[in-house]
Amino acid sequence: METKPAPMPLLLVQSFVNTWEGDSGVDLLSEAKPAGRWLAETEFLKAGHRLDREELGRARAVREGIRALLVHNGGGPAPTKAELRPLDQLAHDARLHVALDRSGGVELFSEGTGGRMELSRLLLLIRDAQRDGTWWRLKACHNSACRWAFYDRSHAGLGAWCDMAVCGNRIKNRNLRSRRARRPLH
């Protein structure tokens, strides 16, 4: 359940990143059956396809590459080449097609790699969000133990926490304790 949901279709990217939950350690992409169900429900996997270990690993690597982009959206460091490698590979393997709808609108869509996992759709969703200006508001929580993806709806776009009452409060209290520990005793 997203606490600060992005608008559709960017919500699909947010939900994909949030298949891993830092607080609980739950990872929906750790085992084939739950991962297959989630990916099929979101149409990132052809119905009936059984995931293998390599595909699960690839999905997790793509997720973490996107998370690195979201950390950067929130003011963190730019992603490293290693963090971007799974996304570069995904882009390289993508089978993109152009089609016209009945009104003459041009659509770009992906068949994915091998027609089974269609994670390259994530790249199209990110590209569209970058163009419409919503991408920069999708961020990863500043709490490094959390990194939950959230959509920053604040007026200034300076949101830092998935939840101020939880992660924001934890970090602020941690910083306060650190400052107090550094004070000289009188």
N, C-alpha and C positions, 0 to 999 in steps of 0.2 A: 504494500500500500504506500503510494507516494504521498509524503506530507507536504511537499511543495512541488506539485506537478507542472511539467512543461505543457504548453499547448500541443495538440496533435498536429502533425505526426512526430514532432520532436520527442513527445512522451515515450515513443518506442525506443529511442536511443537511451533516454534516461532509465527506463525500465530494464533495458539490457545491461547497462552498467550496474544497476542495483540488484542484479542477480546474485551478487556477493554482498553480504552484510557484515561489516567490520565488528560491530558490537557482539553479535551472536556467533560469528564465524560461519553462518549458513551460506552455502554456495549452491545455487540451483544448477550450476553447470559442472558439478563435481561427479555426478553419476549419470549414466546414459538415460535411464528411464525418466527421471524428473526433468532432465535437460531436454530430452526429446519432446516431452509434453509441452514444456514452456516454449521452446522454439517453434513447434508446430502451431500452438495457439497464436503466436505472434507472426506467423507466416514467414519465419526465417528458416524453416525446414519443411521439406516436402512431407506431406502426411504419409505415415507408414514407414518412413525411412528410419532405420536403426543406426544410431550414432556409434562410431568406433572411438577408441582412445585418442587417435590422432585428431579427429574432428573435435572432440571435447577440448583437447589441449589448444587447438587453434581458436575455438570460440573464446576460451578464457584469455588467451593472448590478445585477441582483438579487443575484448572487453577492457583489459588493462591498458592497452594503447589508447583507447578512447578516454579512459579515466585520466591518463596523463595529460590529454588535451584539456580535460575539464579542470584539472589542477591549475594548468596554465591560464585558463579562462578566469579563474579566481585570483590571479595575481601571483601564482607560483612559478617555478622555473619552466622554461620551455622544455618540451619533451626531448629526450635523447634519441639518437638514431636507433638504439636498441629498442626503445619503447615504441617507436614508430614503425619498426620493421614489420610487425604483423599487419599493420594497416597498409603499408606499401605493397606487401605481398597480396593482400586482399584486392587492392586496386589493380595490380598487375594481372591477377587471375579473373577479374570481373568480365562478365559477358554482358555488355551494355547494348541496348537496342533503342532505336528511335522509332516512334510511331506517331501518327496523326489521329486525333479524335475527330468526331463528326463535325465539330465546329472549326476545325483547322488548327486546334491547339497542339503544340508539339510536346510529346511526352518522352521522357527518357526513363527506361526501366531496366532492371537487371534480372537475368536468369540465374545468377549465382555461378558457383563453380561446380561443374559436374551435374548441375540440376538438382542437387540434394540440399546442401546448406546454402542459403541465400543471404549470407551476411553482408555481401556487397551492397545490399539495399541500405545498410546503415550509412555507408559513405554517401549515397544519394540523399538521404535524409539530412545528414550533416551539411552537405553542399547547399541544399535548399534553405536550411536554417541560417547558414552564413549569408546567403543572399537576401533573406527577408529580415535579417537583423536579430533574430531570436537566439542564435547560437551562443552569443557572448554572454547570455544570461544563464546558460546551463553551466553549472560549476560543480566542483567537488568540495565537500566540506573541508574547512581548514584544519580540522582535527585529524591528524595523520593516522590515528587509530580507527577512524571512521571512514572518511573519504566517500560518503554517501553522495550521490548525485542529486542536486536540487536545482530548482528553477528560481532564480533571483528576481522577484517582482518588486523589490525596493525601488523607490523613485530614482535614487542616484545610481542604482546598479552596483552597490558596494557590499552586498550581503556576503557573509563569510561562513555561516554555519547552516547545516541542514536543519538544526533546531536550536535556537538560542537558549532555551530552557535546559537543554541537555548538553550538547557539545560546547556551545558558547560558554555556558556556566562552568563546565569542567575546565576548559582552557583558561578562563579568567581566574578561577580559583587556583589552578596550578601556577599561573604566573604570579599571583599574589603571594602564595607560599614561597615561591622562589625569591621574590623581592625581600620578603621578611627574613628569610634565611641568610641573605647577604648583608643585612643590616648589622652594624657592630652592636654588641651588647654593652650597655652602660652600667 
